[in-house]
Every structure is written in C-alpha cells, then in structure tokens.
Amino acid sequence: MADRDGFIWMDGEVVPWREANVHVLTHTLHYGAGVFEGVRAYRTEQGTALFRLEDHTNRLFDSAHILNMKMPFSKSEISEAQLAAVRANDLASAYIRPMVFYGAEGMGLRASNLQVHVMIAAWEWGSYLGEESVAKGLKVRTSSITRHHPNIAMTRAKANGQYINSMMALNEALASGCDEALMLDPAGYVAEGSAVNFFMVKNRVLYTPQLTSCLNGITRNTMFRLADELGLHVVEKPITRDEVYIADEAFFTGTAAEVTPIRMLDERQIGEGKRGPITEKLQSLYYDVVKGRRDDYAEWLSYLD
Ligand code: PMP
C-alpha cells in the first residue's frame, strides 16, 4: 500500500503518497487510540460522488468525541478534504480512509502533550468480499470471539483498537474455510460481522440487532430507508444464532461490503442457500442509489465538482 504513486491529505496538506509517513513512536500505533472512517465514491452519470459524506464525517467526529480526542479541523474542512483526496488521485471511483490519530509527541498512557493528527487516503477498491460473494453469498461461521461489551470498548466509536477483536474473528473464520465471521454480543445474541452489520429476513420482515454491541452502520441505516420504499418492515431486536439458521434470507451490509448475501451459517444452509429475492432487491436498489440513478436520493451524494 505504501509504495505507490498518488497523494494523501495529511494535517491540511496534500503530500506525495510515499512521503505520508509517521514516526515509529506514533502513540496510536502503540495503544490503538484513534478513530477512522471508510467512505466510498462512486462513478455516476453526473460525475464522481461520495456517498453519505456528511454522515461519515459526523460519525468520525462522534467517534473522536467518544474517545475525547479534540479534532483540529472543522467538519466542513474534513468533508472538503475527503473530496480533495479523491480529486488529487484522479479517481472515478474510490474507497476513502480518513483517520484521526495521536502523534509521536509523547509515550505512555499518561502522555499529556499529544497532538491529534488527521490523514485521508483514497484509492480504487473493488468489491470487498469478492464479486462472486455479492451474487452467490458468503459462508459464515459463528465466532468464538465475542463482540465488544459497550462498557469495555465504546461500540458507537469506529475506533482503531476495536479492530483487534474484528481481525481475530475474521482470521478464525478464514482459517476454518469460511468467508466471514458472525460475532455474538456478551449476552450471546447476534451483534455483527467483522466489519459489517447483520440483517435477516423471515416472513418478509427484516430483522437486525439493536445498536448495543454493533457499529451504527451507515449502510445499515440506508437499508431502513430502502426497505421502507419496498414496503418492508424492519425490526431491531435481539437475534439468536438459531433464528438465523431458520431465516429465509440473511445478508451483511457495510460501506466496503455494500450488500452481501449469506448463504450458509455454521454449515447450515440459510433459506435456499443463495442470494434471496429480498436481498437481491435491496442490493439492486442500493446500487441504483449510490450510482446516482435515483434522483430522490440525491441528497446523499456529494459530487467532486
Ligand atoms: N460494523 C463494523 C465493525 C464496521 O467496521 C463497519 C464498517 N464501517 C460496519 C459495521 C458497517 O458500517 P458502514 O455501513 O457505516 O460502513
């Protein structure tokens, strides 16, 4: 990733990709206290647009607030910088990664002189879970790693250190021949995937876990509006793993993963064992919305120019 042409926005300046470096004593590298976002820009007929940019910027600031990190830039500066990062790299579609981190000004948990830094990178990133999964669905296993308790790690924050938990779950799933992990919360109910929210369909009703252990996903929120358009009711409630085994359909959502069906959980086939009809409708509506084919969702798109 580090050795490529392009530009990265760092603390208010656009610097060459290879020169966007930090010191090995960078505080966030040692203790994981930092926050980040994942945003996508899509090629539309009207030009390149970032999807739900303002919502991502708001969540970045909320995450920083939860960790009590003082943002050195305004929300409009950070939104503008994300557009600038895509422009600087001349990208028609992109994944955008803003991150807020402590620098190398001090070491130890008591360091009081730490400065908050912000970087924003943008690059071309295709389907996160693979083109085939988007059509056929994922093989998933319930993880032996429990998702965070809200009073151990602040689950409303998209914080760097939280992803140790996600990576352990994902690596365990991959090592056992699965594509993704389904993580349970400390009470044993379904929380989310390693970096994706979870939905299931039963008798034409959509179910998703409440926002206790899972991230307040922007794609999750988008599903609520799309489901409404399709006349589907969405219920947020505790979900058990055996409820998933007997669901008609199940899928994950995320900015990177978009809408990806689940075909199997713990060796049990979900529904027909392939992308279900409601998942397919939501997926195709999602693509229409992010790709600017629906005027009534235009407020969610921020164009480069
Ligand atoms: N949960 C976790 C832990 C994530 O990292 C992500 C990706 N940001 C999601 C869910 C999905 O959130 P969003 O739809 O906002 O990308």
Boltz pocket constraint, residues with backbone or C-beta under 6 A from the ligand:
constraints:
  - pocket:
      binder: B
      contacts: [[A, 38], [A, 158], [A, 166], [A, 192], [A, 193], [A, 194], [A, 195], [A, 196], [A, 197], [A, 214], [A, 215], [A, 216], [A, 217], [A, 218], [A, 219], [A, 220], [A, 253], [A, 254], [A, 255], [A, 256]]
      max_distance: 6.0
